[in-house]
Amino acid sequence: MSFSEREFISRIRAQSSSVSGGLVTGIGDDCAVFNCIENDQEGKLGLVTTDALVDSIHFDLSWHPAKLLGRKSLSVNISDIAAMGGKPLYALLTVGFPGKDMSGLADDFMAGFYEVLGEHKMALIGGDTVRSKDFFISVTVIGEVAREHIVYRSCAKEGEDIWVSGFLGQAAAGLELCRRGMFKDGENKKIIAAHLDPNPQVALGQVLAESGLVSAMMDVSDGVATDLSHICAESSVGAEIEEDLVPLSSEISETAIRLQCSPLDWALRGGEDYQLLFTAPASNSENMKSLVLQKLGREIFRIGRIVKGKGVQLCRFGEAREVSYGGFDHFAPGP
Amino acid sequence: MSFSEREFISRIRAQSSSVSGGLVTGIGDDCAVFNCIENDQEGKLGLVTTDALVDSIHFDLSWHPAKLLGRKSLSVNISDIAAMGGKPLYALLTVGFPGKDMSGLADDFMAGFYEVLGEHKMALIGGDTVRSKDFFISVTVIGEVAREHIVYRSCAKEGEDIWVSGFLGQAAAGLELCRRGMFKDGENKKIIAAHLDPNPQVALGQVLAESGLVSAMMDVSDGVATDLSHICAESSVGAEIEEDLVPLSSEISETAIRLQCSPLDWALRGGEDYQLLFTAPASNSENMKSLVLQKLGREIFRIGRIVKGKGVQLCRFGEAREVSYGGFDHFAPGP
């Protein structure tokens, strides 16, 4: 019997369907959502999310400074809170340390972790440290969101536009540069930082959620092709990404030429960009764009639209090819 | 520079002292406690705790059936909720799986995990699965407790009695039997179960907390000598354990003779009993004993008293010796 993570999670989810009283939503979205107080019809909802990072699987200490790893381990969890339109409040941190002395690393790691806590006015409220063969990190973040503002993955509707909050593929390009040892020359700082120290989109998530203009939202952690597949599955719709609309930075295009890689591959399948991916009725486009520009001084990018059916198609010159869940099995390299 | 878990946690705690608005207490008790809703003066408090278990460090699959490991990984977290007088509500489960096929193990593990979820009417609301060299489990549990009933570690007062909720050393004796391969003969079932499948004291924790009769409470996870040291440190008091009062089962006494071990050592330093350890004014003793007998049909055991000063002393025939934090450095074997 084969065993994949997705299968494992879907089995867990199937068994988790009978939820207890105060729970609003459990597995299947970026965060679990629960009523803080029974019969509270008005107030705030609690949000909780957890993510683990394992040495040599999710990070490589030969190029990842421990301080930035501390930042990233928290940021990726905060990103899940941002994806619901929420405000992160509390973190729990579990670290597995190998037997050898890692106090220097631990200090640097914690310095980065505390920096991000401070940036979001969060508190570390618990955790555990254990001995292990692997160095691993497991972080849980608890947050809150107003009941009337929360945005789920499951509410995308046919005909809506699909948006992302920034350039895609940056983190994947940064990872590739690090893998090739090209992280010391001071060039490509932005791209490398996208991999080492991603920036969770909390302010934007809140602006979008509070605006009431967006229907579905999540963060881009596994690559937009995969993450959009989740929105489609949860919302029972399909999606078309227009290849020409995928936002690529000039840095990523230059880097792709230099490394002979496909920037589109990075953008669709790379993952770890921690941008927000969201859908909205076409009639909201102008309002949404000007709101984000006015409140945060930034752009957002339309990349396609929600359609009838299921799965994610990449469209170019009127032709479409399936890229659901990253399309690892049958996705030809981009141009 | 040396690096110990306690030092690491105390450093984290020192840095965590500037907490954000809604937090009632962070690191330093069994659970972190936070206000669910700002300015909520009356209602429930949220509780959250996390614990990790690593293969070959915290468990040994050669004698620990995966189903019971699934039960235990959740139970030890529930025990922290019980120790505040709380009700466990939600769990998050992160599992690190080695590359090899572990689907059979994963199914058994989850079956046990779900059993305990069901026993406490809890919901699994999130988690993560990752690849790792070690098989590891990181569980977070969220619960709630009425604001007026919560019991902390930090409120033990001089002159109070110290109580435990059941036999001590059972889990340590069970572990020793397993280590020696003596877990298959069908004997010592209770002791072995205490190690493999501990029973968190949720009902008792709630009865005690709601009674208002207890001052300080925690669960016995690291051995009563260590755990009582935490209560003393948090409450700025000392403690005396009377050796003759330490509750030992007849099974453990027989097992100790058979294995030529000290049952007192198991009881004080063994850990993982997940009984409750609590303090109460002497004037509450009779009320508390009869309440527990009436509500739950069980006994509780007085083992000593809170004194001025600091640290934990073990008293026998009028002589006292220091056993703070298990006294690993200078604790002579018991009789």
Boltz contact constraints between the chains, C-beta under 6 A:
constraints:
  - contact:
      token1: [A, 1]
      token2: [B, 103]
      max_distance: 6.0
  - contact:
      token1: [A, 3]
      token2: [B, 101]
      max_distance: 6.0
  - contact:
      token1: [A, 3]
      token2: [B, 103]
      max_distance: 6.0
  - contact:
      token1: [A, 5]
      token2: [B, 129]
      max_distance: 6.0
  - contact:
      token1: [A, 8]
      token2: [B, 129]
      max_distance: 6.0
  - contact:
      token1: [A, 15]
      token2: [B, 114]
      max_distance: 6.0
  - contact:
      token1: [A, 16]
      token2: [B, 124]
      max_distance: 6.0
  - contact:
      token1: [A, 19]
      token2: [B, 123]
      max_distance: 6.0
  - contact:
      token1: [A, 20]
      token2: [B, 121]
      max_distance: 6.0
  - contact:
      token1: [A, 20]
      token2: [B, 123]
      max_distance: 6.0
  - contact:
      token1: [A, 23]
      token2: [B, 123]
      max_distance: 6.0
  - contact:
      token1: [A, 26]
      token2: [B, 123]
      max_distance: 6.0
  - contact:
      token1: [A, 26]
      token2: [B, 125]
      max_distance: 6.0
  - contact:
      token1: [A, 32]
      token2: [B, 125]
      max_distance: 6.0
  - contact:
      token1: [A, 32]
      token2: [B, 126]
      max_distance: 6.0
  - contact:
      token1: [A, 36]
      token2: [B, 36]
      max_distance: 6.0
  - contact:
      token1: [A, 36]
      token2: [B, 37]
      max_distance: 6.0
  - contact:
      token1: [A, 37]
      token2: [B, 36]
      max_distance: 6.0
  - contact:
      token1: [A, 37]
      token2: [B, 43]
      max_distance: 6.0
  - contact:
      token1: [A, 37]
      token2: [B, 44]
      max_distance: 6.0
  - contact:
      token1: [A, 43]
      token2: [B, 37]
      max_distance: 6.0
  - contact:
      token1: [A, 44]
      token2: [B, 37]
      max_distance: 6.0
  - contact:
      token1: [A, 50]
      token2: [B, 92]
      max_distance: 6.0
  - contact:
      token1: [A, 50]
      token2: [B, 94]
      max_distance: 6.0
  - contact:
      token1: [A, 50]
      token2: [B, 126]
      max_distance: 6.0
  - contact:
      token1: [A, 50]
      token2: [B, 127]
      max_distance: 6.0
  - contact:
      token1: [A, 50]
      token2: [B, 128]
      max_distance: 6.0
  - contact:
      token1: [A, 51]
      token2: [B, 128]
      max_distance: 6.0
  - contact:
      token1: [A, 52]
      token2: [B, 94]
      max_distance: 6.0
  - contact:
      token1: [A, 52]
      token2: [B, 128]
      max_distance: 6.0
  - contact:
      token1: [A, 52]
      token2: [B, 130]
      max_distance: 6.0
  - contact:
      token1: [A, 54]
      token2: [B, 130]
      max_distance: 6.0
  - contact:
      token1: [A, 54]
      token2: [B, 132]
      max_distance: 6.0
  - contact:
      token1: [A, 57]
      token2: [B, 131]
      max_distance: 6.0
  - contact:
      token1: [A, 92]
      token2: [B, 50]
      max_distance: 6.0
  - contact:
      token1: [A, 94]
      token2: [B, 50]
      max_distance: 6.0
  - contact:
      token1: [A, 94]
      token2: [B, 52]
      max_distance: 6.0
  - contact:
      token1: [A, 94]
      token2: [B, 138]
      max_distance: 6.0
  - contact:
      token1: [A, 101]
      token2: [B, 3]
      max_distance: 6.0
  - contact:
      token1: [A, 103]
      token2: [B, 1]
      max_distance: 6.0
  - contact:
      token1: [A, 103]
      token2: [B, 3]
      max_distance: 6.0
  - contact:
      token1: [A, 114]
      token2: [B, 15]
      max_distance: 6.0
  - contact:
      token1: [A, 121]
      token2: [B, 20]
      max_distance: 6.0
  - contact:
      token1: [A, 123]
      token2: [B, 19]
      max_distance: 6.0
  - contact:
      token1: [A, 123]
      token2: [B, 20]
      max_distance: 6.0
  - contact:
      token1: [A, 123]
      token2: [B, 23]
      max_distance: 6.0
  - contact:
      token1: [A, 123]
      token2: [B, 26]
      max_distance: 6.0
  - contact:
      token1: [A, 124]
      token2: [B, 16]
      max_distance: 6.0
  - contact:
      token1: [A, 125]
      token2: [B, 26]
      max_distance: 6.0
  - contact:
      token1: [A, 125]
      token2: [B, 32]
      max_distance: 6.0
  - contact:
      token1: [A, 126]
      token2: [B, 32]
      max_distance: 6.0
  - contact:
      token1: [A, 126]
      token2: [B, 50]
      max_distance: 6.0
  - contact:
      token1: [A, 127]
      token2: [B, 50]
      max_distance: 6.0
  - contact:
      token1: [A, 128]
      token2: [B, 50]
      max_distance: 6.0
  - contact:
      token1: [A, 128]
      token2: [B, 51]
      max_distance: 6.0
  - contact:
      token1: [A, 128]
      token2: [B, 52]
      max_distance: 6.0
  - contact:
      token1: [A, 129]
      token2: [B, 5]
      max_distance: 6.0
  - contact:
      token1: [A, 129]
      token2: [B, 8]
      max_distance: 6.0
  - contact:
      token1: [A, 130]
      token2: [B, 52]
      max_distance: 6.0
  - contact:
      token1: [A, 130]
      token2: [B, 54]
      max_distance: 6.0
  - contact:
      token1: [A, 131]
      token2: [B, 57]
      max_distance: 6.0
  - contact:
      token1: [A, 132]
      token2: [B, 54]
      max_distance: 6.0
  - contact:
      token1: [A, 132]
      token2: [B, 134]
      max_distance: 6.0
  - contact:
      token1: [A, 133]
      token2: [B, 133]
      max_distance: 6.0
  - contact:
      token1: [A, 133]
      token2: [B, 134]
      max_distance: 6.0
  - contact:
      token1: [A, 134]
      token2: [B, 132]
      max_distance: 6.0
  - contact:
      token1: [A, 134]
      token2: [B, 133]
      max_distance: 6.0
  - contact:
      token1: [A, 134]
      token2: [B, 134]
      max_distance: 6.0
  - contact:
      token1: [A, 138]
      token2: [B, 94]
      max_distance: 6.0
  - contact:
      token1: [A, 138]
      token2: [B, 138]
      max_distance: 6.0
  - contact:
      token1: [A, 140]
      token2: [B, 140]
      max_distance: 6.0
